[in-house]
């Protein structure tokens, strides 16, 4: 175990503590005896949960929020002129971006498992956590979404096992040096930073080269396989549909169902039968990756298959919010054309009369870079309703608007605000329809608004 500032400093302040990557780290450190404070711009359910632990949180950013902290951790979304970052620097404190802290935390565990990939990180991290918890291996975990089994997105245990997500954006995953790493897939994304797909593959190669024991990689994904070429420091284990992989499915249900069931195979040996409760072919890949990690860590095939079948999903991954007047409302984090294609293809197999894709485009650069692919993916659904593009961290130097996307999708409409969107879909949707909100931003608020308005009707 490496020595770090966490061995001596005990007071940590989190700027943007309500973020999905920040709150589980704060919770983990708090439960391990550190004194934690935090700040965020807005009230949220997450802040309520953090406060319920006993962590004091301030809404709004100010220098005095830093208090007597020895370490200041900031979210990637924080601006450089944030008064708390400036105060930490002025006082000579250890000021670090969240990925650096995640690296320090994971370095404290001898058996760390880090899950990377353009798509499927959160679900695969949650699946692995589910397998390890139910097998009795008692892991620590930091997940980008809430896992029902552990009642949140953080788990603290007194073992050497740590499961966490490894996000590639701005190369944050290069702060990690895992015992086992997973590469779910590699796709063109975050081109505002990486510029080219080749640069993305190079970064994943570097991540794989920082893995000390085993790299579990999607053998069916050409970009993923390119990324592990000439990796000599770790053993390569593959998963995928093809039986040339180390882990693959056999005897899949031939009926066109939303959820896959299959026999889990390892080198020609049957490990057991899996009946997934989460829809989509993409979740079969996530399950195979998780199964490989479980098997590597010594979990029995029977237990792996049972845990995969027990898994009901994570927050904002095809999360059913309710049914009102015969209309089902669901929410999903999909914000890249590949993810939208996977989710909408699954939804169209579920037997709904019509599938309504209610989409919030996420960042100008992604919308601009993948405009035609977004149009193609969204066109899978029966009806498309969109909001304006969520800027996140960008200026609109591309001159791109949702109207440009709407022009490419027949039968689509767009509105400025969630209020108008919710009124429109409630007015138009019929019994038997699915209203599915999609996006990586705050489109979930629109889903909640739709639910609230149905309840009031």
N, C-alpha and C positions, 0 to 999 in steps of 0.2 A: 504493500500500500504506500502510495506516494505521500510525502509530507507537503502540506500546503497551508495557506493562510487560515483555512478552516480549523487547523489544529490549535491555533492560538486566539484568533479573533472570535468573539461570540455574539456580537451585536450587528445585525444585518438589516439594512433598509432597502425595500423594494419599490422602485418607481414604476408605476403601472402594474400594481400587484393583482389587479383584476383580470389580467390577460391569461389565456388558456395555458401558456407556457410558463407564466410567472407564479400563479397561485399554488400549483402543486409543489414547486420548489420551496416556496415560503412555508407551506404546510409541513413538508418533510423536515426542513431545518428546525422549525418550531418544535415538532414532536421529538426531535433528536437533541433538544435542550438549548437551542440558540434563542436569543432574544430578538424578536422580529418586529419591525414596524413597516408600514406601507402607505403609499398614496396612489390616487388614481384621479382621472378627470371627472368620472361620472359614477353615480351610485349604480349598483347592479346586484343581481342575485349572488354573484361570486363574492362581492364585498361583504354581503350579509353572512355568507358561509365562512369567510376568513375571520370576520369579527367574532362569529360564534365560537371559533377556536380559542379566542382570547387575544388575538393580534389586533393592536390598535391601528386603524386606517383613517387617513385624512383625505377628504375630497378636495381637489385643487392642489396645485404644486407651488411650494414656497420653500425658501432656503431653510427655515426653522424646522421643517418636517424631518430633516436629516437627524436632528437631535444629537444623541451621543453615539451614533452608529460608527462602527469601525470599517464596515464594508458597505458600499452603495452599489446596488444592482439595478440596471435600467433595461426596460423593454426595448426591442429593436425599433419600435415605433416612436420612441422618445426623441425629441429634437435636441440638437447639440447645445442650444441655448436654454435648456430646461434649468430653472433656478436651483434644483436639487443636485443636478449633475455639476453645475458650476460651483455650488457650495462644497460638494465632496472634493472636487479638484482643488479648490482654494485652501481647504484644510489638509490636503495631502493624504486623504483617505484612499483606500483601495476602491477605485471606481471601475466597474466592469459591466459589459453587456451580458444579457442573460445566458447566452451560450457558453460564456467563459465560466460562469457559476455552475452550469450543468456539467461541464467538464470536470470542475473541482469536486462536485458531489459524486459523479460516477467513478472517479479515480479512487474513491474510498472503498469500492467494492471489487473483490477479486473476480467475481463471476458476473460481469456486466454484459447485458445484451442490448445492442442499440439497433433500432429499426429505421432504415432509411429508404428512400424511393420517392419518385414524383407523386405516386398515388398509393393509397392504402396503408400509410404509416400508422395512423391512429387505430384503425380496425385491427391491423396485425399486432400492434403493441398490446391492445386490449385482449386479443385472442391468446397471445402468449402468456399474459398475466393470468387469464382465466385458467389455462392449463396448469400453470405452476402453483397457483393458489389451491386448486382442487386436488392436485396431486400431493399436497402437503409440503412442497419445497419452500413455501413461505417467502415469496419474493418481496423486495421493495419495488415500487413502480412509480413512474411519472408518465402519465398518458395525456394526450391532447384533447381528450373528451371524457365524459363521465361513463364509467363502467358500472352497471347496476350491481354486479357481484360485490364490489368494494365500496359502493355508495359514494363514489366521487372519482377524481382522476389522480389520486395519490394514495400510495400504500406504504406504510413504514413497518419494517420488521427487523429482527435482530439476526439477519443472515448475510451471507456474502452475495446473494443474488440481487441484481438490480436490472429492471427492464425499463427502457426509456426510448422515446422517439429521437431521431437524429435528422433534423431539418437541414436541407441543402441550401436554403436561401442565404445569400451573401456568405456562403461557405461556413455557416455556423457549425455544421457537423464536424468540421476539422478540429474542433476543440476536444473531440472525444477520442479515446483510445480503448475501444471495447475488447472484451474477451471473445465475444461472438457478435458479428454484425450481420444484418439482413439487408439485402437490396431487393425491394419488391418489384421495381421496374424503373426505367429511366426514359423520360419523355422531354420534349422541348417545352420548358416553362421557365419563368423568371428570367426571360431574355433581356429585361431591363438591366440586369446585373451580369448574366453570363454571356450575352451577345450571341453565342452559337451553341448548337447541340454538342459539338466537339469539346467545348470548354466545360460543359456540364459533365460529360463522360470523364474528362480528366479529373474533375473534382471528386467524383465517385471513386475513381481509381486511387486517388490519394487517401480517401476515407478507408477504402478496403485495405490499403497498405499500412494503415494505422491499427488494424485489427490483429490481435496477438494469437488467436487460436483458429477460429473457423469463420469463413464468410459464406453465408447462406444466400444463394442468388437465383433469380428467375432465369432458368435455363432456356425458356422459350422467348425471352426478350433480348433481341440482338444487341441493343445498347448496353444492357446490363452485363452481357457476356463480354462485350468489348472492354468494359470498365475493369474487369478482373484479369485481363491478359497480363502475363508476366508478374502476377502476384506470387511471391515466394515465401512470405512471412506467415501465411495462414493457409490452412486446407480449404479447398473449395467444395461446397456441397450444393447441388442444384435441385430445384423443384419446378414443376410445370406439367402440362398436359401430356407431353411426349414421354414414352416409356424409356427414352434414353436418359432422362433425369433420374437422380437418386430417389426422389419422392414424386409420385404421380398418382392420378386417379384411375380406377378401372371400374368396369360394370356400372357406368353412370346411368341414372334414370333416363330412359329414352323419351319419356313424355316431356313436352315443352313446358316445364314448370318454372316458377319464379325462383325457387330455392333448389339448389343442387343436392343430390345425394349420390354417394359413390363409395367404392372400396378404396381405402388408403393403402398404397403400395410403397415398399422400400426394397429396392434391388430384387424385385420379383417375389418378395414375401408380403403376405397380407397382414397389415397391422390392425385392421378392423373396418367396420362399416360406419360411415359418417352420414348423418342426416342434418344438413344445415338449416337453421331457422332464419338466416339472413339471406336476402335475395341477390341474384346476379352472379354471372360467371366470374366477375372480378373478385367476389368474396370466396370463390373456390381457390383462386390463387393465394389470397390472404390466408386461408385455412391451411393450404399446403405448406406455406412458409412457416406458419406457427407450429404445425405438426413436426416439421423438420427440427426446429429448435427444441421442442419438447422431447423428441426422441434422442437428440444429441445429449440432452441433460439427464437422460435416464428414466424419463417417464414412460410407463408401459403403453403399448399401442392401444389397449382397451381403454385406459384412462384418457389418452389423447382424444380418441374418437368420441368418448362420452362428453368431454369438456367442449369440444367443437360443436357438438349437438346441443349443449346447454346454452351456448352463447346466443344472446338475443339482440346484440348490437350495442352501439354506444350513442351517446347524445349527438344529435345532428347528423346521424348517418341513417338515412331512411327511417327517421323517427316518427311513428304514427302519433299524432297529437289528439285525435278524436274523430268521431263520426257524428255529423249533424244533418238532420233531414235527409239522410241517405248519402251525404257527401263526406268522403274521407279527406282529412287534412293531414299532410305529412311534411316533414322538413328535412333537407339534406344539405351537406356542406359542399357538394360538388361545385367547382368554380373553374374547371379547365375542360375543354371540349372532350377529352378522353373520359373524364369522370362523368360528364353529363351524358355521354353516349352510353356508358355502362349503366347508370342509374335509370335513365329513361327507357332503355331497351328492356330492363328488368320490369319496370312499371307497366310497360305495354303488354307484358305477358300475364299480368295479374288479374285479368278479367274485368277491369273497370270499363264502364261505358265510354268515358272520355278521360284522357289524362291531360290536366292543365299544368304546363310548366310555367311557374311564376319565378322569373329569373332576375337576379341583380348582378349585372356585369361587375367584375372585381378588378380594378386597376385599369387605367387607360392603356398602358403598354400591352397587357395581356389581351385586351379586347382588340387592339390594333393589330397585334402580331398574329392573332388567330381568328380574324373576323369571319372568314369563309367556313372555318371548322366549327365555330360557334353556331353559325346559321344551320349548318348540316346537322349538328348534334341536336339542337333545339327542335328542328323540324321532325324529329322522330315522334314527338308528342302530338296530340290532336290540336291543342290550342296553346299559344305562347303569349304570356303577358310579362312585360319587362318594366323595370325601374330605370332611372338614369344611372350612369356608371358611378360606382363608388370609387372616389379618388384614392383613398388610403394615404399613401406616402408620396403621391406624385402631383406634378403640374401637368395640365393637358397640352403638352407640346405637340401632340399628334393630331389635334383638331378632330378627335373622334367623338361621336355621340351615339347614344342608343338608337337614334333614328337611322343611323347608317346600318346598324345590325337589323333593325326592323324591316328595312327595304329588301333585305335578302330572304326574309321568312314570310311566306304567304300565311294569311290568317293570324297575324301577330299584331298586338297593340302595345303601346307603352305609355306610362304616366310618370309624372314627376315624383309623386309621393305615395307612401304605403296606404294612406287613407283612401285615395282614389282607386288604387289597385284592389284593396280589400272589398270596397263597395262593388266594383265591377265584377269580380269573380263570384261573389255571393249572389249577385243579381243574375248571372249567366249560368252558373253551374247547376246541373240537374242531379236528381238521385241516381246513384251508381257511379258518379264521377269521382276522380281523385284530383285534389288540388295539392300540388307538390311545389313547395317553395325551395329555391336552389340558389346557392351562392356562399362565398367565403366571408361575406361581410355581416351586416346586421339584418339581413332579410328574414331571419327567424322572428324579428319583431313584427313583421308583416304577417307571418303565420299565426303568431299569438293574437294579433289584431283580428284576423279572420275568425279564429276560435271565439274570441270575446264577443264579436258581433253576432255570431251564430247563437251563442248562449243567450244573448239579450233578445233575440227575435221571438 
